[in-house]
Amino acid sequence: MTDHAIIAELAALLDATQLAAGDAALAFDRDHSDGTGQGVPIAAVFPTSTDQVAAVVRLAAKHGVPIVPQGTRSGLAGGANAVDGCLLLSLEGMTSILSIDVADQVVTTQAGVITFELVRAVAERGLFYPPDPGSWAISTIGGNIATNAGGMRCVKYGVTGDFVRELTVVLASGEIIRTGHRTVKGVAGLDLTSLIVGSEGTLGIVTEATLALLPTPGEPCGVLAAFPSPSQALAAADAIMATGRRPSILEYLDAGTIAAISSFSPSSRLPGGAGAALIIQSDEAGRAAADVEEYAAIALACGATTVDIAQDAAAVDAIMEARRMLHGAMRAVAGASLNEDVSVPRSRLAELLNGIAAIGQNAGVDIFSAGHIGDGNLHPIICFDPADAAAVATANDTYQHVIALAISLGGTASGEHGIGSLKRAHLDAELGPTVRQLQRSVKHAFDPAGLLNPGKKL
Ligand SMILES: Cc1cc2nc3c(=O)[nH]c(=O)nc-3n(C[C@H](O)[C@H](O)[C@H](O)COP(=O)(O)OP(=O)(O)OC[C@H]3O[C@@H](n4cnc5c(N)ncnc54)[C@H](O)[C@@H]3O)c2cc1C
């Protein structure tokens, strides 16, 4: 079957606006990662219903055409990148929130809804969806589920997967299944929902999801604390986590990331010249201001030079806006950046930061770090000029050392961004051969012909 004939069959299934073929498909061929490659797709398709997704998948299965599921391609691991001869199956057009159930505190949504739109829609009904990846203004709920995305509020509330109750999934055969339970509890059969969460499009295509919600928390208060050194900031983070309280956000920025964000966005009001900073928030109803006073006192006791307290939502948002610029700011430094996503047990963070400094020194490369220090998930970042082959090679090599260090500390190559095509080389070291083989067997059970997102995740 020629590409032309496949495109003709797709055109019979979809409206003209739902199909981009040939060169037009190249606009959708990769995600936001640097350091990953992409193949040439046959076409990109934009279905708007589960039935349309299933019809496209059946067509692809019939002709043995690989499928790369996509949200909005905000991923940082190459997971949504095209492979040669594939169909890019974008869920971007599935943008309906189907129901918000206040009594059961759940929302049922199509997969292409933008994360922040969902957060805003449920907030209007007095409910709270906590997962808040830095990309929430552009990422989709389906992409968040497929990567088990984290974010700033994980330290208190957990990751996307902690909120997934039920999924509608199109299998590689084109069959439509529903996994999980709308109920709080449910243990019938094996937990396929958890298997699909974080599977990066390799086991099935998520078209709809029912997500758990919480009551709206209190108005957040926050503090931005500046420290002379990373070790003082880390000591403060440890002391805060050792209190009986749990901050809703506990983020870390080092001197390099503060400088990059400040020059990218001069209005960001981050503490210029600081050796490191913490952003700490509390959203405990009736207690947030008192919590933040206590966190500020801890920061000062650990050597903070300034503590800037944000008493209302607008002031808190202004600080978080600066933090959310991290990726763009780091990319702007030299044109490209490798944003790692290692996670270690919190007690090993000091060893991780010291080890990263040593790796950078040996390689003669600046490695900047920022991230979710409250849950042990750090983003060490290497900036490089993508046109400079030697710089690209050094960045890639250095990146491998940082990941190996995290694994040696009992951590993981990826806390939230996913494996995609970028980090598969580390799976042997982290998982070992028996677990890897078991995982390949699971993949085979779901997708015997290996058509769903080949070359990714596993
Ligand atoms: C500025 C910036 C900040 C970020 N901050 C964070 C952060 O704080 N935390 C975090 O976890 N990530 C973060 N990310 C990474 C990224 O936004 C997340 O991985 C996000 O979940 C990807 O969603 P997406 O809709 O863009 O998915 P895509 O990038 O399109 O796809 C990601 C993966 O999921 C698969 N996929 C997508 N949709 C589906 C579906 N419906 N069914 C099956 N498979 C699917 C794809 O095949 C791919 O493997 C950030 C990215 C940027 C650019």
The ligand as an SDF file (V2000), in Angstrom:
LIG
                    3D

 53 58  0  0  0  0  0  0  0  0999 V2000
    8.0390   24.9870   29.5380 C   0  0  0  0  0  0  0  0  0  0  0  0
    7.7900   23.5450   29.8880 C   0  0  0  0  0  0  0  0  0  0  0  0
    7.6050   23.2050   31.2080 C   0  0  0  0  0  0  0  0  0  0  0  0
    7.3440   21.8680   31.5570 C   0  0  0  0  0  0  0  0  0  0  0  0
    7.1390   21.5710   32.8780 N   0  0  0  0  0  0  0  0  0  0  0  0
    6.8210   20.2930   33.2230 C   0  0  0  0  0  0  0  0  0  0  0  0
    6.5800   19.9540   34.5910 C   0  0  0  0  0  0  0  0  0  0  0  0
    6.6420   20.7910   35.4970 O   0  0  0  0  0  0  0  0  0  0  0  0
    6.2440   18.6710   34.8670 N   0  0  0  0  0  0  0  0  0  0  0  0
    6.1480   17.7210   33.8930 C   0  0  0  0  0  0  0  0  0  0  0  0
    5.8270   16.5720   34.1960 O   0  0  0  0  0  0  0  0  0  0  0  0
    6.3990   18.0160   32.5950 N   0  0  0  0  0  0  0  0  0  0  0  0
    6.7210   19.2630   32.2360 C   0  0  0  0  0  0  0  0  0  0  0  0
    6.9710   19.5680   30.9070 N   0  0  0  0  0  0  0  0  0  0  0  0
    6.9290   18.4890   29.8950 C   0  0  0  0  0  0  0  0  0  0  0  0
    5.5690   18.3060   29.1820 C   0  0  0  0  0  0  0  0  0  0  0  0
    4.8210   19.4850   29.1540 O   0  0  0  0  0  0  0  0  0  0  0  0
    4.7610   17.1930   29.8200 C   0  0  0  0  0  0  0  0  0  0  0  0
    5.4170   15.9650   29.5720 O   0  0  0  0  0  0  0  0  0  0  0  0
    3.3090   17.0550   29.3020 C   0  0  0  0  0  0  0  0  0  0  0  0
    2.6510   16.0870   30.0780 O   0  0  0  0  0  0  0  0  0  0  0  0
    3.2160   16.6920   27.8370 C   0  0  0  0  0  0  0  0  0  0  0  0
    1.8710   16.9220   27.4030 O   0  0  0  0  0  0  0  0  0  0  0  0
    1.5470   17.0980   25.8490 P   0  0  0  0  0  0  0  0  0  0  0  0
    0.0790   17.2210   25.7040 O   0  0  0  0  0  0  0  0  0  0  0  0
    2.3410   18.2000   25.2760 O   0  0  0  0  0  0  0  0  0  0  0  0
    2.0410   15.6930   25.2910 O   0  0  0  0  0  0  0  0  0  0  0  0
    3.0490   15.3970   24.0820 P   0  0  0  0  0  0  0  0  0  0  0  0
    4.3450   16.0800   24.2990 O   0  0  0  0  0  0  0  0  0  0  0  0
    2.3600   15.6340   22.7980 O   0  0  0  0  0  0  0  0  0  0  0  0
    3.2500   13.8160   24.2840 O   0  0  0  0  0  0  0  0  0  0  0  0
    3.9760   13.3220   25.3700 C   0  0  0  0  0  0  0  0  0  0  0  0
    3.9530   11.7960   25.3310 C   0  0  0  0  0  0  0  0  0  0  0  0
    2.6470   11.3230   25.5980 O   0  0  0  0  0  0  0  0  0  0  0  0
    2.1210   10.5910   24.4930 C   0  0  0  0  0  0  0  0  0  0  0  0
    0.7240   11.0210   24.3890 N   0  0  0  0  0  0  0  0  0  0  0  0
    0.2500   12.2890   24.3080 C   0  0  0  0  0  0  0  0  0  0  0  0
   -1.0900   12.2890   24.3420 N   0  0  0  0  0  0  0  0  0  0  0  0
   -1.4660   10.9940   24.4360 C   0  0  0  0  0  0  0  0  0  0  0  0
   -2.7270   10.3510   24.5150 C   0  0  0  0  0  0  0  0  0  0  0  0
   -3.8760   11.0320   24.5380 N   0  0  0  0  0  0  0  0  0  0  0  0
   -2.7540    9.0000   24.6020 N   0  0  0  0  0  0  0  0  0  0  0  0
   -1.6040    8.2840   24.6260 C   0  0  0  0  0  0  0  0  0  0  0  0
   -0.4010    8.8440   24.5500 N   0  0  0  0  0  0  0  0  0  0  0  0
   -0.3360   10.1820   24.4550 C   0  0  0  0  0  0  0  0  0  0  0  0
    3.0080   10.9320   23.3200 C   0  0  0  0  0  0  0  0  0  0  0  0
    3.0860    9.8610   22.4150 O   0  0  0  0  0  0  0  0  0  0  0  0
    4.3310   11.2040   24.0080 C   0  0  0  0  0  0  0  0  0  0  0  0
    4.9890    9.9810   24.2420 O   0  0  0  0  0  0  0  0  0  0  0  0
    7.2700   20.8780   30.5400 C   0  0  0  0  0  0  0  0  0  0  0  0
    7.4600   21.2440   29.1940 C   0  0  0  0  0  0  0  0  0  0  0  0
    7.7150   22.5590   28.8620 C   0  0  0  0  0  0  0  0  0  0  0  0
    7.8860   22.9070   27.4240 C   0  0  0  0  0  0  0  0  0  0  0  0
  1  2  1  0
  2  3  1  0
  2 52  2  0
  3  4  2  0
  4  5  1  0
  4 50  1  0
  5  6  2  0
  6  7  1  0
  6 13  1  0
  7  8  2  0
  7  9  1  0
  9 10  1  0
 10 11  2  0
 10 12  1  0
 12 13  2  0
 13 14  1  0
 14 15  1  0
 14 50  1  0
 15 16  1  0
 16 17  1  0
 16 18  1  0
 18 19  1  0
 18 20  1  0
 20 21  1  0
 20 22  1  0
 22 23  1  0
 23 24  1  0
 24 25  2  0
 24 26  1  0
 24 27  1  0
 27 28  1  0
 28 29  2  0
 28 30  1  0
 28 31  1  0
 31 32  1  0
 32 33  1  0
 33 34  1  0
 33 48  1  0
 34 35  1  0
 35 36  1  0
 35 46  1  0
 36 37  1  0
 36 45  1  0
 37 38  2  0
 38 39  1  0
 39 40  1  0
 39 45  2  0
 40 41  1  0
 40 42  2  0
 42 43  1  0
 43 44  2  0
 44 45  1  0
 46 47  1  0
 46 48  1  0
 48 49  1  0
 50 51  2  0
 51 52  1  0
 52 53  1  0
M  END
$$$$
